Structures are given as structure tokens and as C-alpha cells.
Amino acid sequence: MTSHKTIQTMKPATAAKKLGVYLEATPAEFREGVVSRDELNALQADPPEWLRELRRNGPHPRQVIARKLGISIGGLARGGITDPLTTEQIDALKADSPAWLEQERATQAEVRKEEQRLKEKAEETQRRTS
């Protein structure tokens, strides 16, 4: 009996998310097809020019914008950012540093501190019970 390996495929939206790019900015052939796991790995290992350009200049999806600004995706929404932004727009936003962005960065810093505190507490509890 021979086992047949089935090819894993994903929707273009899933592949775009894994690649960190905005789906609507990708080429039509990418958006209209399916992407195999091997194709995704090849795109990550040796990105074509369109992928390098999107990663460099955008437009970027929300998760990338949030990461570049150092805030949460919810913070983007609270700040009124609902559309994809280019790298140039993100840089301009950083340079302007509006009050909402400073507040969201402070909130994100507090969240990270609390996560670190909880992690250390869990590690300490683990050491005591071991």
C-alpha cells in the first residue's frame, strides 16, 4: 500500500497574513489562486520582487502597522487608523507622534510589564513546586 502525500493548500488571505502583506496589494495571480505550503515556504525563503516591495513600502496590514508603531491592533482602531498604511505614512505618523499614539504606546508598555511580571511569578511558582 502506497501512501499519497496530500498537498496542503491555503487561501490567499491566510498566505498573505503569514507573509505579513496586505492581500489587496498582492498581484492578481496570488489573490485568485491557492497557495501550497511549499509555495509559501519558497516565497518566504526567496521572496520575489513584488513581495520585497510590499514588505518594504506597503501598503501594510493592521498587524504590521501596529508592530511598527509599537501598539496593539485595538490601539490602531482607537486612534482611528482603519485603512492600510504605507511605510511613508507610518514614518510620518511616528514623526508627528500624536497624543493618541503616545497614550497607546504607554498602554502597550504597561501591558508588556504586566505580562513579564506574570511570567516571572509563574516561573517562581514552578520552581517552588519542583
C-alpha positions as CSV (number, residue, x, y, z in Angstrom):
1,M,0.0,0.0,0.0
2,T,1.5,3.3,-1.1
3,S,0.7,6.4,0.9
4,H,-0.1,9.5,-1.1
5,K,1.0,12.8,0.4
6,T,-1.7,15.3,0.0
7,I,-0.6,18.8,-0.7
8,Q,-1.5,21.3,1.9
9,T,-3.0,24.5,0.5
10,M,-4.3,27.7,2.0
11,K,-6.4,30.6,0.9
12,P,-4.6,33.7,-0.4
13,A,-5.7,35.7,2.7
14,T,-4.1,33.2,5.0
15,A,-0.9,33.2,3.0
16,A,-0.8,37.0,2.9
17,K,-1.2,37.1,6.6
18,K,1.6,34.6,7.1
19,L,3.8,36.7,4.7
20,G,2.9,39.9,6.5
21,V,1.5,41.7,3.5
22,Y,-1.8,43.4,2.6
23,L,-3.8,40.9,0.4
24,E,-5.4,43.6,-1.8
25,A,-1.9,44.9,-2.8
26,T,-0.7,41.5,-4.0
27,P,-0.7,40.5,-7.7
28,A,-3.9,39.2,-9.1
29,E,-2.5,35.7,-9.7
30,F,-1.7,35.5,-5.9
31,R,-5.1,36.7,-4.9
32,E,-7.1,34.5,-7.2
33,G,-5.4,31.1,-6.6
34,V,-4.5,28.9,-3.7
35,V,-1.1,28.7,-2.1
36,S,0.6,25.4,-1.2
37,R,2.7,25.1,1.9
38,D,5.7,24.5,-0.5
39,E,4.9,27.7,-2.4
40,L,4.6,29.7,0.9
41,N,8.0,28.3,2.0
42,A,9.5,29.3,-1.3
43,L,8.1,32.8,-1.1
44,Q,9.5,33.2,2.4
45,A,12.9,31.8,1.5
46,D,13.4,33.7,-1.7
47,P,10.8,36.5,-2.0
48,P,10.0,37.8,-5.5
49,E,10.4,41.5,-6.1
50,W,6.7,42.2,-5.6
51,L,6.8,40.7,-2.1
52,R,10.0,42.5,-1.2
53,E,8.5,45.8,-2.4
54,L,5.3,45.2,-0.4
55,R,7.3,44.4,2.8
56,R,9.5,47.4,2.3
57,N,7.0,50.1,1.2
58,G,3.5,48.7,1.9
59,P,0.6,49.2,2.0
60,H,0.8,47.2,5.2
61,P,-1.9,45.3,7.0
62,R,-3.0,46.3,10.5
63,Q,-0.8,43.8,12.4
64,V,2.3,45.1,10.7
65,I,1.3,48.8,11.2
66,A,0.6,48.1,14.9
67,R,4.0,46.3,15.3
68,K,5.9,49.2,13.5
69,L,4.2,51.8,15.8
70,G,4.7,49.7,18.9
71,I,1.0,49.5,19.8
72,S,-1.9,46.9,19.7
73,I,-4.3,46.5,16.8
74,G,-7.0,47.7,19.2
75,G,-4.9,50.8,19.7
76,L,-4.9,51.4,16.0
77,A,-8.7,51.3,16.0
78,R,-8.9,53.7,19.0
79,G,-6.6,56.0,17.1
80,G,-8.9,56.0,14.0
81,I,-6.5,54.0,11.8
82,T,-8.6,51.6,9.9
83,D,-7.0,51.6,6.4
84,P,-3.7,50.1,5.4
85,L,-0.8,52.5,5.6
86,T,2.4,52.7,3.6
87,T,5.8,52.8,5.2
88,E,6.0,56.5,4.4
89,Q,2.7,57.2,6.2
90,I,3.8,55.1,9.2
91,D,7.0,57.1,9.4
92,A,5.1,60.4,9.2
93,L,2.8,59.2,12.0
94,K,5.8,58.3,14.1
95,A,7.4,61.7,13.4
96,D,4.2,63.6,14.3
97,S,3.7,61.5,17.4
98,P,0.1,62.4,18.1
99,A,-1.2,62.2,21.7
100,W,-3.3,59.1,21.0
101,L,-0.2,57.3,19.7
102,E,1.8,58.2,22.8
103,Q,-1.0,57.0,25.0
104,E,-1.3,53.7,23.1
105,R,2.5,53.2,23.4
106,A,2.3,53.8,27.1
107,T,-0.6,51.4,27.4
108,Q,1.3,48.8,25.4
109,A,4.4,49.3,27.6
110,E,2.3,48.6,30.8
111,V,0.8,45.5,29.2
112,R,4.3,44.2,28.4
113,K,5.4,44.9,32.0
114,E,2.4,43.1,33.4
115,E,3.0,40.1,31.1
116,Q,6.6,40.0,32.2
117,R,5.6,40.1,35.9
118,L,3.1,37.3,35.5
119,K,5.7,35.2,33.6
120,E,8.2,35.7,36.4
121,K,5.6,34.9,39.0
122,A,4.6,31.7,37.2
123,E,8.3,30.7,36.9
124,E,8.8,31.3,40.6
125,T,5.7,29.2,41.4
126,Q,7.1,26.4,39.1
127,R,10.5,26.5,40.9
128,R,8.8,26.2,44.3
129,T,6.7,23.2,43.3
130,S,9.5,21.4,41.5
